Amino acid sequence: MNPQPWYKQFWPWFLISLPLSAVIGGIATLIIAMQSPNAMVVDDYYKEGLAINETLARERAAADLGLSGLLRHAGGTGRLQLELMIRDGEGALPGHLELRLVHPTLAHKDQTLRLEPGNDGIYVSDMPQLSPGNWHLILSPPDASWRLTGRLVLPQGGQARLTPGV
């Protein structure tokens, strides 16, 4: 009986396939890593730490003022309405506000809206086209002296409560 050549047998191909699959997986991982860099890596940790302290101070300032807000998507009008509330009505409302809509993972989808004052402490803006999912909301005046945060879930979420994050 003549033995079969090695390339016609099962076991050599099985043994070759194990390291070959590891090489293919490594190449696929390398391609994925090169096409979608991680935007959340921070180069300067010291500056980020200082920024966190500054953010906490802004949120404490909002809590001290007794600020809170309710953001609503006005159904058929395509407008956003923000009702900004100040404890006991103390303090003047700012002329306009900035609302940042931050996507949790894709920075290029982030948007900043300018909310203009309307009647009775209501601020309004046009609603941009947003993809479904969770959106982090950051509300602040132009001088960035305080900050309110919240979360909006699209498409089912029609409103979001904005509070100091402390």
DSSP file with accessible surface (Angstrom, degrees, kcal/mol):
  #  RESIDUE AA STRUCTURE BP1 BP2  ACC     N-H-->O    O-->H-N    N-H-->O    O-->H-N    TCO  KAPPA ALPHA  PHI   PSI    X-CA   Y-CA   Z-CA
    1    1 A M              0   0  225      0, 0.0     0, 0.0     0, 0.0     0, 0.0   0.000 360.0 360.0 360.0 127.3    0.0    0.0    0.0
    2    2 A N        -     0   0  155      1,-0.0     2,-0.1     0, 0.0     0, 0.0  -0.728 360.0-126.6 -85.6 128.5    1.4    3.4   -1.0
    3    3 A P        -     0   0  111      0, 0.0     3,-0.1     0, 0.0    -1,-0.0  -0.452  28.0-108.8 -71.9 150.0    1.0    6.1    1.5
    4    4 A Q        -     0   0  120      1,-0.1     5,-0.1    -2,-0.1     0, 0.0  -0.423  38.8 -97.8 -73.3 151.3   -0.7    9.3    0.4
    5    5 A P    >   -     0   0   51      0, 0.0     3,-1.8     0, 0.0     4,-0.2  -0.305  38.0-107.5 -65.3 157.2    1.4   12.5    0.0
    6    6 A W  G >  S+     0   0  149      1,-0.3     3,-1.5     2,-0.2     7,-0.2   0.827 115.6  60.7 -58.2 -36.0    1.2   14.8    3.0
    7    7 A Y  G 3  S+     0   0  125      1,-0.3    -1,-0.3     5,-0.1    -3,-0.0   0.612 101.1  55.3 -74.0  -6.2   -0.9   17.5    1.2
    8    8 A K  G <  S+     0   0  132     -3,-1.8    -1,-0.3     5,-0.0     2,-0.3   0.379  93.0  90.4-102.4   4.3   -3.7   14.9    0.7
    9    9 A Q  S <> S-     0   0   80     -3,-1.5     4,-0.7    -4,-0.2    -3,-0.0  -0.675  72.9-133.9-102.4 156.5   -4.0   14.1    4.4
   10   10 A F  H  > S+     0   0  131     -2,-0.3     4,-2.2     1,-0.2     3,-0.2   0.927  93.1  58.9 -73.0 -48.8   -6.2   15.8    6.9
   11   11 A W  H  > S+     0   0  161      1,-0.2     4,-2.6     2,-0.2     5,-0.2   0.868 100.8  52.2 -63.6 -39.7   -3.9   16.3    9.9
   12   12 A P  H  > S+     0   0   31      0, 0.0     4,-2.1     0, 0.0    -1,-0.2   0.949 113.0  46.6 -61.4 -40.1   -1.2   18.4    8.3
   13   13 A W  H  X S+     0   0  129     -4,-0.7     4,-2.1    -7,-0.2    -2,-0.2   0.889 111.3  51.7 -68.8 -36.3   -3.9   20.8    7.0
   14   14 A F  H  X S+     0   0   83     -4,-2.2     4,-1.1     1,-0.2    -1,-0.2   0.942 111.5  46.8 -63.4 -45.3   -5.6   20.9   10.4
   15   15 A L  H  < S+     0   0  108     -4,-2.6    -2,-0.2     1,-0.2    -1,-0.2   0.850 113.1  49.1 -67.9 -32.8   -2.3   21.8   12.1
   16   16 A I  H  X S+     0   0   77     -4,-2.1     4,-1.8    -5,-0.2    -1,-0.2   0.865 104.1  61.0 -72.0 -34.0   -1.5   24.5    9.5
   17   17 A S  H  X S+     0   0   50     -4,-2.1     4,-2.5     1,-0.2     5,-0.2   0.820  94.6  63.1 -67.2 -29.5   -5.0   26.0    9.9
   18   18 A L  H  X S+     0   0   93     -4,-1.1     4,-1.5     2,-0.2    -1,-0.2   0.979 110.7  33.8 -63.3 -56.6   -4.5   26.8   13.6
   19   19 A P  H  > S+     0   0   80      0, 0.0     4,-2.1     0, 0.0    -1,-0.2   0.881 116.6  58.1 -68.0 -29.2   -1.6   29.3   13.3
   20   20 A L  H  X S+     0   0   96     -4,-1.8     4,-2.5     1,-0.2    -2,-0.2   0.918 104.1  50.9 -64.5 -40.0   -3.0   30.5   10.0
   21   21 A S  H  X S+     0   0   72     -4,-2.5     4,-2.5     1,-0.2    -1,-0.2   0.878 108.7  52.4 -66.2 -34.1   -6.3   31.5   11.6
   22   22 A A  H  X S+     0   0   70     -4,-1.5     4,-2.3     2,-0.2    -1,-0.2   0.909 109.6  48.8 -66.6 -39.9   -4.3   33.4   14.3
   23   23 A V  H  X S+     0   0   86     -4,-2.1     4,-2.3     2,-0.2    -2,-0.2   0.934 112.1  48.2 -65.0 -44.5   -2.4   35.3   11.6
   24   24 A I  H  X S+     0   0  103     -4,-2.5     4,-2.5     1,-0.2    -2,-0.2   0.925 111.9  49.9 -63.6 -41.8   -5.7   36.2    9.8
   25   25 A G  H  X S+     0   0   34     -4,-2.5     4,-2.3     1,-0.2    -1,-0.2   0.898 110.1  50.7 -63.3 -39.3   -7.3   37.3   13.0
   26   26 A G  H  X S+     0   0   42     -4,-2.3     4,-2.3     2,-0.2    -2,-0.2   0.908 110.5  48.5 -65.1 -41.4   -4.3   39.5   13.8
   27   27 A I  H  X S+     0   0   94     -4,-2.3     4,-2.4     2,-0.2    -2,-0.2   0.924 111.6  50.0 -64.8 -42.5   -4.4   41.2   10.4
   28   28 A A  H  X S+     0   0   47     -4,-2.5     4,-2.3     1,-0.2    -2,-0.2   0.919 111.0  49.4 -62.5 -41.6   -8.2   41.8   10.7
   29   29 A T  H  X S+     0   0   96     -4,-2.3     4,-2.5     1,-0.2    -1,-0.2   0.915 110.2  51.0 -63.6 -41.2   -7.6   43.4   14.2
   30   30 A L  H  X S+     0   0  104     -4,-2.3     4,-2.1     2,-0.2    -2,-0.2   0.925 109.9  49.5 -62.9 -43.0   -4.9   45.6   12.8
   31   31 A I  H  X S+     0   0   84     -4,-2.4     4,-1.9     2,-0.2    -2,-0.2   0.935 112.1  47.8 -63.0 -44.8   -7.1   46.8   10.0
   32   32 A I  H  X S+     0   0  108     -4,-2.3     4,-1.6     1,-0.2    -2,-0.2   0.928 111.9  50.2 -62.9 -42.5   -9.9   47.6   12.3
   33   33 A A  H  < S+     0   0   61     -4,-2.5    -1,-0.2     1,-0.2    -2,-0.2   0.875 112.0  47.3 -65.5 -35.6   -7.6   49.4   14.7
   34   34 A M  H  < S+     0   0  142     -4,-2.1    -1,-0.2    -5,-0.2    -2,-0.2   0.826 112.4  49.1 -77.2 -29.5   -6.1   51.5   11.9
   35   35 A Q  H  < S+     0   0  153     -4,-1.9    -2,-0.2     1,-0.2    -1,-0.2   0.737 119.0  34.9 -83.4 -23.6   -9.5   52.5   10.4
   36   36 A S  S  < S-     0   0   76     -4,-1.6    -1,-0.2    -5,-0.2    -2,-0.1  -0.680  78.1-164.4-132.6  83.3  -11.2   53.6   13.6
   37   37 A P        -     0   0  104      0, 0.0     2,-0.8     0, 0.0    -3,-0.1  -0.301  31.8-104.9 -66.3 151.0   -8.8   55.3   16.0
   38   38 A N    >   -     0   0  108      1,-0.2     3,-0.9    -5,-0.1    -5,-0.0  -0.657  31.3-170.7 -80.3 110.7   -9.8   55.7   19.6
   39   39 A A  T 3  S+     0   0   84     -2,-0.8    -1,-0.2     1,-0.2    67,-0.0   0.520  75.7  72.1 -80.2  -4.4  -10.7   59.3   20.0
   40   40 A M  T 3   +     0   0  131      2,-0.1     2,-0.3    65,-0.1    -1,-0.2   0.486  67.2 109.5 -93.7   1.3  -11.1   59.0   23.8
   41   41 A V    <   -     0   0   91     -3,-0.9     2,-0.5     1,-0.0     0, 0.0  -0.592  59.4-148.6 -78.4 130.5   -7.3   58.7   24.5
   42   42 A V        -     0   0   43     -2,-0.3     3,-0.2     1,-0.1    -2,-0.1  -0.863  13.2-164.4-105.6 132.3   -6.0   61.8   26.3
   43   43 A D  S    S+     0   0  159     -2,-0.5     2,-0.7     1,-0.2    -1,-0.1   0.864  82.8  44.4 -80.9 -39.2   -2.5   62.9   25.7
   44   44 A D     >  +     0   0   70      1,-0.2     4,-1.7     2,-0.1    -1,-0.2  -0.814  60.2 176.2-114.9  94.6   -2.2   65.4   28.7
   45   45 A Y  H  > S+     0   0  170     -2,-0.7     4,-2.1     1,-0.2    -1,-0.2   0.833  78.7  58.8 -68.1 -32.0   -3.7   63.8   31.8
   46   46 A Y  H  > S+     0   0  168      2,-0.2     4,-2.0     1,-0.2    -1,-0.2   0.944 107.1  46.2 -63.7 -46.7   -2.7   66.8   34.0
   47   47 A K  H  > S+     0   0  139      1,-0.2     4,-2.2     2,-0.2    -1,-0.2   0.885 111.2  53.1 -64.0 -37.1   -4.7   69.2   31.9
   48   48 A E  H  X S+     0   0   94     -4,-1.7     4,-2.0     2,-0.2    -1,-0.2   0.894 106.9  52.3 -64.8 -38.6   -7.7   66.8   31.9
   49   49 A G  H  X S+     0   0   33     -4,-2.1     4,-1.8     2,-0.2    -2,-0.2   0.911 109.7  48.5 -63.3 -41.0   -7.5   66.6   35.7
   50   50 A L  H  X S+     0   0   85     -4,-2.0     4,-2.1     1,-0.2    -2,-0.2   0.898 109.4  53.3 -65.1 -38.3   -7.6   70.4   35.9
   51   51 A A  H  X S+     0   0   40     -4,-2.2     4,-2.5     2,-0.2    -2,-0.2   0.874 105.3  54.4 -65.6 -34.7  -10.6   70.5   33.5
   52   52 A I  H  X S+     0   0   97     -4,-2.0     4,-2.5     2,-0.2    -1,-0.2   0.936 108.2  49.0 -64.8 -42.3  -12.5   68.0   35.7
   53   53 A N  H  X S+     0   0  102     -4,-1.8     4,-1.9     1,-0.2    -2,-0.2   0.902 111.3  50.0 -62.9 -39.2  -12.0   70.3   38.7
   54   54 A E  H  X S+     0   0  124     -4,-2.1     4,-2.1     2,-0.2    -1,-0.2   0.913 109.7  51.1 -65.2 -40.6  -13.2   73.3   36.6
   55   55 A T  H  X S+     0   0   32     -4,-2.5     4,-2.2     1,-0.2    -2,-0.2   0.919 108.9  50.9 -63.2 -42.5  -16.3   71.3   35.5
   56   56 A L  H  X S+     0   0   61     -4,-2.5     4,-2.4     1,-0.2    -1,-0.2   0.894 108.5  52.2 -63.0 -37.9  -17.2   70.4   39.1
   57   57 A A  H  X S+     0   0   50     -4,-1.9     4,-2.1     1,-0.2    -1,-0.2   0.902 109.0  50.0 -65.2 -39.0  -16.9   74.0   40.0
   58   58 A R  H  X S+     0   0   44     -4,-2.1     4,-1.8     2,-0.2    89,-1.1   0.885 111.2  48.7 -66.6 -37.6  -19.3   75.0   37.2
   59   59 A E  H  X S+     0   0   12     -4,-2.2     4,-2.1    87,-0.2   107,-0.2   0.884 110.1  51.3 -71.6 -35.3  -21.8   72.3   38.3
   60   60 A R  H  X S+     0   0  131     -4,-2.4     4,-2.7     2,-0.2    -2,-0.2   0.891 107.3  54.2 -65.2 -38.1  -21.5   73.5   42.0
   61   61 A A  H  X S+     0   0   32     -4,-2.1     4,-1.7     2,-0.2    -2,-0.2   0.913 108.4  48.8 -62.2 -40.4  -22.3   77.1   40.7
   62   62 A A  H  X>S+     0   0    0     -4,-1.8     5,-2.4     1,-0.2     4,-0.6   0.905 112.0  48.8 -65.6 -39.2  -25.4   75.8   39.0
   63   63 A A  H ><5S+     0   0   33     -4,-2.1     3,-0.8     1,-0.2    -2,-0.2   0.905 108.9  52.9 -67.3 -39.3  -26.5   74.0   42.2
   64   64 A D  H 3<5S+     0   0  115     -4,-2.7    -1,-0.2     1,-0.3    -2,-0.2   0.850 110.1  48.2 -64.2 -34.4  -25.8   77.1   44.3
   65   65 A L  H 3<5S-     0   0   71     -4,-1.7    22,-0.8    -5,-0.2    -1,-0.3   0.587 112.0-123.5 -79.1 -11.6  -28.1   79.1   41.9
   66   66 A G  T <<5 +     0   0   21     -3,-0.8    21,-0.5    -4,-0.6     2,-0.2   0.859  50.1 170.2  71.6  36.2  -30.8   76.4   42.2
   67   67 A L      < +     0   0    7     -5,-2.4     2,-0.3    19,-0.2    19,-0.2  -0.566   9.1 151.1 -83.8 143.6  -30.8   76.0   38.4
   68   68 A S  E     -A   85   0A  32     17,-1.8    17,-3.3    -2,-0.2     2,-0.3  -0.954  19.1-161.0-156.9 165.5  -32.6   73.2   36.6
   69   69 A G  E     -AB  84 162A   0     93,-2.5    93,-3.0    -2,-0.3     2,-0.4  -0.984  15.9-146.0-150.7 158.9  -34.2   72.8   33.2
   70   70 A L  E     -AB  83 161A  12     13,-1.8    13,-2.6    -2,-0.3     2,-0.5  -0.979  17.4-160.0-129.5 116.2  -36.7   70.8   31.1
   71   71 A L  E     -AB  82 160A   2     89,-3.1    89,-2.4    -2,-0.4     2,-0.4  -0.855  13.3-176.4 -99.7 127.0  -35.9   70.4   27.5
   72   72 A R  E     -AB  81 159A  85      9,-3.1     9,-2.9    -2,-0.5     2,-0.7  -0.965  26.1-136.5-125.8 142.4  -38.8   69.4   25.2
   73   73 A H  E     -A   80   0A  75     85,-2.8     2,-1.1    -2,-0.4     7,-0.2  -0.869  26.2-135.8 -93.3 113.3  -39.0   68.6   21.5
   74   74 A A  E >>> -A   79   0A  20      5,-2.8     4,-1.2    -2,-0.7     5,-0.9  -0.633  24.0-132.1 -77.3 100.9  -42.1   70.4   20.3
   75   75 A G  G >45S+     0   0   59     -2,-1.1     3,-0.8     1,-0.2    -1,-0.1   0.710  84.9  13.3 -15.4 -94.0  -43.7   67.7   18.1
   76   76 A G  G 345S+     0   0   89      1,-0.2    -1,-0.2     2,-0.1    -2,-0.1   0.639 118.6  66.7 -77.3 -12.2  -44.7   69.1   14.7
   77   77 A T  G <45S-     0   0   96     -3,-0.8    -1,-0.2     2,-0.1    -2,-0.2   0.703  92.3-134.0 -84.1 -18.7  -42.8   72.3   14.8
   78   78 A G  T <<5 +     0   0   31     -4,-1.2    49,-2.8    -3,-0.8     2,-0.3   0.800  62.5 130.0  69.9  26.9  -39.3   70.8   14.8
   79   79 A R  E   < -AC  74 126A  83     -5,-0.9    -5,-2.8    47,-0.2     2,-0.4  -0.845  54.6-136.5-115.1 150.6  -38.3   73.1   17.6
   80   80 A L  E     -AC  73 125A   3     45,-3.6    45,-1.7    -2,-0.3     2,-0.4  -0.879  18.1-164.1-100.2 137.7  -36.6   72.6   20.9
   81   81 A Q  E     -AC  72 124A  76     -9,-2.9    -9,-3.1    -2,-0.4     2,-0.5  -0.991   1.8-166.4-123.8 130.1  -38.0   74.4   24.0
   82   82 A L  E     -AC  71 123A   0     41,-3.2    41,-3.0    -2,-0.4     2,-0.7  -0.968   7.2-159.3-117.6 122.0  -36.0   74.7   27.2
   83   83 A E  E     -AC  70 122A  64    -13,-2.6   -13,-1.8    -2,-0.5     2,-0.5  -0.903  14.6-161.2 -98.3 111.4  -37.7   75.9   30.4
   84   84 A L  E     -A   69   0A  10     37,-2.0     2,-0.4    -2,-0.7   -15,-0.2  -0.828   5.2-163.5 -97.4 125.8  -35.0   77.2   32.7
   85   85 A M  E     -A   68   0A  58    -17,-3.3   -17,-1.8    -2,-0.5     2,-0.4  -0.927   6.5-166.1-115.1 135.4  -35.9   77.4   36.3
   86   86 A I    >   -     0   0   33     -2,-0.4     3,-2.1   -19,-0.2   -19,-0.2  -0.964  37.0 -99.3-118.3 134.5  -34.0   79.3   39.0
   87   87 A R  G >  S-     0   0  108    -22,-0.8     3,-1.9   -21,-0.5   -20,-0.1  -0.268 102.1 -10.5 -54.9 126.9  -34.7   78.8   42.7
   88   88 A D  G 3  S-     0   0  144      1,-0.3    -1,-0.3   -22,-0.1     3,-0.1   0.688 113.7 -82.3  56.8  20.0  -37.1   81.4   44.1
   89   89 A G  G <  S+     0   0   64     -3,-2.1    -1,-0.3     1,-0.2     2,-0.2   0.662  84.2 153.9  65.8  15.4  -36.7   83.4   40.9
   90   90 A E    <   +     0   0   91     -3,-1.9    -1,-0.2   -25,-0.1    -3,-0.0  -0.540  42.1  24.7 -81.6 140.5  -33.5   85.0   42.1
   91   91 A G  S    S-     0   0   62     -2,-0.2     2,-0.3    -3,-0.1    -5,-0.1   0.152  88.6 -81.2  90.9 152.9  -31.0   86.1   39.5
   92   92 A A        -     0   0   97      1,-0.0    -2,-0.0     0, 0.0    -3,-0.0  -0.646  40.5-116.9 -90.6 146.7  -31.4   87.2   35.9
   93   93 A L        -     0   0   72     -2,-0.3    -1,-0.0     1,-0.1    -2,-0.0  -0.587  36.8-107.3 -78.6 142.8  -31.7   84.8   33.1
   94   94 A P        -     0   0   32      0, 0.0    -1,-0.1     0, 0.0     3,-0.1  -0.259  23.5-115.1 -68.4 160.1  -28.9   85.0   30.5
   95   95 A G  S    S-     0   0   54      1,-0.2     2,-0.3    21,-0.1    -2,-0.0   0.902  92.2  -8.8 -63.4 -43.6  -29.5   86.5   27.0
   96   96 A H        -     0   0   35     20,-0.2     2,-0.3    27,-0.1    20,-0.2  -0.961  67.6-140.7-148.2 166.3  -29.0   83.2   25.2
   97   97 A L  E     -E  115   0B   0     18,-2.2    18,-3.0    -2,-0.3     2,-0.5  -0.895  10.3-132.5-128.2 158.7  -27.7   79.7   26.1
   98   98 A E  E     -EF 114 140B  74     42,-3.0    42,-2.2    -2,-0.3     2,-0.5  -0.957  17.4-166.9-113.8 126.6  -25.5   77.1   24.5
   99   99 A L  E     -EF 113 139B   0     14,-2.6    14,-3.3    -2,-0.5     2,-0.5  -0.968   5.5-158.2-115.0 118.1  -26.7   73.5   24.4
  100  100 A R  E     -EF 112 138B 103     38,-3.1    38,-1.9    -2,-0.5     2,-0.7  -0.860   2.7-157.6 -96.4 127.2  -24.1   70.9   23.4
  101  101 A L  E     -EF 111 137B   1     10,-3.4    10,-2.4    -2,-0.5     2,-0.5  -0.927  18.1-167.4-102.1 109.7  -25.5   67.6   22.0
  102  102 A V  E     - F   0 136B  24     34,-3.2    34,-2.8    -2,-0.7     5,-0.1  -0.897  15.5-142.2-110.5 121.7  -22.8   65.1   22.6
  103  103 A H        -     0   0   28     -2,-0.5    32,-0.1     3,-0.3     7,-0.1  -0.607  21.0-128.9 -76.3 137.6  -22.8   61.6   21.0
  104  104 A P  S    S+     0   0   50      0, 0.0    -1,-0.1     0, 0.0     3,-0.1   0.795  95.7   7.8 -62.3 -28.1  -21.4   59.0   23.5
  105  105 A T  S    S+     0   0   96      1,-0.2     2,-0.7   -66,-0.0   -66,-0.2   0.661 116.8  65.6-127.7 -23.6  -18.9   57.5   21.1
  106  106 A L    >   -     0   0   67      1,-0.2     3,-1.7   -67,-0.0    -3,-0.3  -0.847  52.1-172.4-113.8 101.9  -18.6   59.5   17.8
  107  107 A A  G >  S+     0   0   63     -2,-0.7     3,-1.5     1,-0.3    -1,-0.2   0.794  81.2  67.1 -64.2 -28.3  -17.2   63.0   18.3
  108  108 A H  G 3  S+     0   0  155      1,-0.3    -1,-0.3     3,-0.0    -2,-0.0   0.674  95.9  57.8 -70.5 -12.0  -17.9   64.0   14.7
  109  109 A K  G <  S+     0   0   70     -3,-1.7    -1,-0.3    -6,-0.1    -2,-0.2   0.535  79.9 116.6 -91.3  -6.6  -21.7   63.8   15.4
  110  110 A D    <   -     0   0   53     -3,-1.5     2,-0.3    -4,-0.3    -8,-0.2  -0.309  45.2-170.8 -62.6 145.3  -21.5   66.3   18.3
  111  111 A Q  E     -E  101   0B  64    -10,-2.4   -10,-3.4    17,-0.0     2,-0.4  -0.977  17.2-148.7-138.1 151.6  -23.5   69.5   17.8
  112  112 A T  E     -E  100   0B  88     -2,-0.3     2,-0.3   -12,-0.2   -12,-0.2  -0.988  16.6-166.0-122.1 128.0  -23.8   72.9   19.5
  113  113 A L  E     -E   99   0B  20    -14,-3.3   -14,-2.6    -2,-0.4     2,-0.6  -0.870  16.7-137.0-112.4 148.3  -27.1   74.8   19.5
  114  114 A R  E     -E   98   0B 134     -2,-0.3     2,-0.6   -16,-0.2   -16,-0.2  -0.917  18.8-154.3-102.8 117.7  -27.8   78.4   20.4
  115  115 A L  E     -E   97   0B   0    -18,-3.0   -18,-2.2    -2,-0.6    10,-0.2  -0.843   8.7-153.5 -96.0 121.6  -31.0   78.7   22.4
  116  116 A E  E     -D  124   0A  78      8,-2.5     8,-2.7    -2,-0.6   -20,-0.2  -0.703  24.1-102.8 -94.9 145.9  -32.6   82.1   22.1
  117  117 A P  E     +D  123   0A  67      0, 0.0     6,-0.2     0, 0.0     2,-0.1  -0.387  43.6 169.9 -70.0 141.4  -34.9   83.5   24.9
  118  118 A G        -     0   0   41      4,-3.3     3,-0.4     1,-0.2     2,-0.3  -0.112  46.0 -35.3-117.9-136.7  -38.6   83.4   24.3
  119  119 A N  S >  S+     0   0  133      1,-0.2     3,-1.1     2,-0.1    -1,-0.2  -0.678 114.2   0.5 -94.8 144.2  -41.4   84.2   26.7
  120  120 A D  T 3  S-     0   0  163     -2,-0.3    -1,-0.2     1,-0.3     3,-0.1   0.862 132.1 -47.1  55.0  45.1  -41.5   83.4   30.5
  121  121 A G  T 3  S+     0   0   18     -3,-0.4   -37,-2.0     1,-0.3     2,-0.5   0.697 101.7 137.8  75.4  16.0  -38.0   81.8   30.8
  122  122 A I  E <   -C   83   0A  41     -3,-1.1    -4,-3.3   -39,-0.2     2,-0.4  -0.843  35.9-162.5 -97.4 129.5  -38.5   79.6   27.7
  123  123 A Y  E     -CD  82 117A   4    -41,-3.0   -41,-3.2    -2,-0.5     2,-0.3  -0.891   9.8-163.4-109.1 143.8  -35.6   79.3   25.3
  124  124 A V  E     +CD  81 116A  31     -8,-2.7    -8,-2.5    -2,-0.4     2,-0.3  -0.908  16.6 159.2-131.0 154.4  -36.0   78.0   21.8
  125  125 A S  E     -C   80   0A  17    -45,-1.7   -45,-3.6    -2,-0.3     2,-0.2  -0.967  45.3 -88.8-160.3 161.4  -34.0   76.6   18.9
  126  126 A D  E     -C   79   0A 103     -2,-0.3   -47,-0.2   -47,-0.2   -48,-0.1  -0.556  43.8-119.4 -73.6 143.1  -34.4   74.5   15.8
  127  127 A M        -     0   0   39    -49,-2.8    -1,-0.1    -2,-0.2     2,-0.1  -0.740  27.8-141.4 -85.4 120.6  -34.0   70.8   16.4
  128  128 A P        -     0   0   24      0, 0.0     2,-0.6     0, 0.0   -17,-0.0  -0.333  29.5 -92.1 -74.8 164.6  -31.2   69.3   14.3
  129  129 A Q        -     0   0  182     -2,-0.1     2,-0.4     0, 0.0     0, 0.0  -0.690  53.6-176.1 -77.9 117.3  -31.4   65.9   12.6
  130  130 A L        -     0   0   25     -2,-0.6     3,-0.1    -3,-0.0     5,-0.0  -0.921  25.1-118.6-119.5 145.9  -29.9   63.5   15.2
  131  131 A S        -     0   0   34     -2,-0.4    23,-0.2     1,-0.1   -22,-0.0  -0.434  45.0 -90.6 -75.7 153.0  -29.3   59.7   14.8
  132  132 A P  S    S+     0   0   97      0, 0.0     2,-0.3     0, 0.0    -1,-0.1  -0.274  83.3  65.4 -62.1 150.5  -31.2   57.4   17.2
  133  133 A G  E    S- G   0 154B  29     21,-2.0    21,-2.8    -3,-0.1     2,-0.4  -0.851  89.5 -30.3 135.3-168.5  -29.5   56.6   20.5
  134  134 A N  E     - G   0 153B  68     -2,-0.3     2,-0.4    19,-0.2    19,-0.2  -0.711  51.8-169.7 -86.4 134.9  -28.4   58.2   23.7
  135  135 A W  E     - G   0 152B   3     17,-2.7    17,-2.8    -2,-0.4     2,-0.4  -0.988  15.2-140.2-126.2 131.2  -27.3   61.8   23.6
  136  136 A H  E     -FG 102 151B  83    -34,-2.8   -34,-3.2    -2,-0.4     2,-0.4  -0.762  18.8-150.8 -88.6 135.5  -25.6   63.7   26.4
  137  137 A L  E     -FG 101 150B   1     13,-2.8    13,-1.8    -2,-0.4     2,-0.4  -0.908  13.8-175.4-111.6 134.4  -26.8   67.2   26.9
  138  138 A I  E     -FG 100 149B  23    -38,-1.9   -38,-3.1    -2,-0.4     2,-0.4  -0.976   6.4-171.3-130.8 116.0  -24.6   70.0   28.3
  139  139 A L  E     +FG  99 148B   0      9,-3.1     9,-2.6    -2,-0.4   -40,-0.2  -0.912  16.8 150.3-111.1 132.3  -26.3   73.4   28.9
  140  140 A S  E     -F   98   0B  12    -42,-2.2   -42,-3.0    -2,-0.4     7,-0.1  -0.988  42.9-107.4-153.6 157.6  -24.3   76.5   29.8
  141  141 A P    >   -     0   0    3      0, 0.0     3,-1.8     0, 0.0   -44,-0.2  -0.349  47.2 -96.7 -77.3 170.1  -24.4   80.3   29.4
  142  142 A P  T 3  S+     0   0   65      0, 0.0   -45,-0.1     0, 0.0     0, 0.0   0.836 126.3  52.6 -59.5 -31.1  -21.9   82.0   27.0
  143  143 A D  T 3  S-     0   0  116      1,-0.0     0, 0.0     0, 0.0     0, 0.0   0.489 103.6-133.2 -84.8  -0.4  -19.5   82.9   29.8
  144  144 A A    <   +     0   0   40     -3,-1.8     3,-0.0     1,-0.1    -1,-0.0   0.819  57.8 143.0  55.8  36.6  -19.5   79.2   31.0
  145  145 A S        +     0   0   54      1,-0.1     2,-0.3   -84,-0.0   -84,-0.1   0.707  69.3  12.3 -80.0 -20.5  -20.1   80.2   34.6
  146  146 A W        -     0   0   15    -85,-0.1     2,-0.3    -5,-0.1   -87,-0.2  -0.931  68.0-151.5-145.9 172.1  -22.4   77.2   35.3
  147  147 A R        -     0   0   43    -89,-1.1     2,-0.4    -2,-0.3    18,-0.3  -0.986   5.4-166.9-153.6 135.2  -23.4   74.0   33.7
  148  148 A L  E     -G  139   0B   0     -9,-2.6    -9,-3.1    -2,-0.3     2,-0.3  -0.938  14.8-164.2-117.7 146.5  -26.4   71.7   33.6
  149  149 A T  E     +GH 138 163B  31     14,-2.8    14,-2.5    -2,-0.4     2,-0.3  -0.906  16.5 149.1-130.1 158.4  -26.3   68.2   32.2
  150  150 A G  E     -G  137   0B  18    -13,-1.8   -13,-2.8    -2,-0.3     2,-0.4  -0.939  34.5-111.0-166.0-173.7  -28.9   65.6   31.1
  151  151 A R  E     -G  136   0B 145     10,-0.4     2,-0.4    -2,-0.3    10,-0.3  -1.000  15.9-163.4-140.5 136.1  -29.6   62.8   28.7
  152  152 A L  E     -G  135   0B   9    -17,-2.8   -17,-2.7    -2,-0.4     2,-0.6  -0.978   7.7-155.9-120.2 128.5  -31.9   62.5   25.8
  153  153 A V  E  >  -G  134   0B  37     -2,-0.4     4,-2.3     6,-0.3   -19,-0.2  -0.930  28.5-121.1-106.8 120.1  -32.9   59.1   24.3
  154  154 A L  E  4 S+G  133   0B  25    -21,-2.8   -21,-2.0    -2,-0.6     4,-0.1  -0.845  75.8   8.2-109.0 147.4  -33.9   59.2   20.7
  155  155 A P  T  4 S+     0   0  104      0, 0.0    -1,-0.2     0, 0.0    -2,-0.1  -0.999 133.0  38.6 -89.8 -12.4  -36.3   58.5   19.0
  156  156 A Q  T  4 S+     0   0  147      2,-0.0     2,-0.6     1,-0.0    -2,-0.2   0.761  95.2  88.8 -74.9 -22.7  -38.6   57.7   21.9
  157  157 A G     <  +     0   0   19     -4,-2.3     3,-0.1     1,-0.2    -1,-0.0  -0.659  42.9 171.4 -82.2 116.7  -37.5   60.5   24.3
  158  158 A G        +     0   0   41     -2,-0.6   -85,-2.8     1,-0.1     2,-0.3   0.543  67.4  24.4 -97.3  -9.5  -39.4   63.7   23.8
  159  159 A Q  E     -B   72   0A 112    -87,-0.2     2,-0.3    -6,-0.1    -6,-0.3  -0.983  59.6-160.3-151.3 161.6  -38.0   65.5   26.8
  160  160 A A  E     -B   71   0A   7    -89,-2.4   -89,-3.1    -2,-0.3     2,-0.4  -0.998  18.3-131.4-146.0 140.7  -35.0   65.6   29.1
  161  161 A R  E     -B   70   0A 133     -2,-0.3     2,-0.5   -10,-0.3   -10,-0.4  -0.797  20.1-154.4 -92.6 131.9  -34.4   67.0   32.6
  162  162 A L  E     +B   69   0A   0    -93,-3.0   -93,-2.5    -2,-0.4   -12,-0.2  -0.937  24.5 159.0-110.7 126.2  -31.3   69.1   33.0
  163  163 A T  B     -H  149   0B  61    -14,-2.5   -14,-2.8    -2,-0.5     2,-0.2  -0.922  49.3 -84.7-139.1 161.2  -29.7   69.3   36.4
  164  164 A P        -     0   0   26      0, 0.0   -16,-0.1     0, 0.0  -105,-0.1  -0.501  39.2-134.8 -64.7 140.1  -26.3   70.1   38.0
  165  165 A G              0   0   43    -18,-0.3  -105,-0.1    -2,-0.2  -106,-0.1   0.188 360.0 360.0 -86.1  18.3  -24.3   66.9   37.9
  166  166 A V              0   0  101   -107,-0.2  -110,-0.0  -110,-0.0     0, 0.0  -0.550 360.0 360.0 -89.4 360.0  -23.0   67.2   41.5
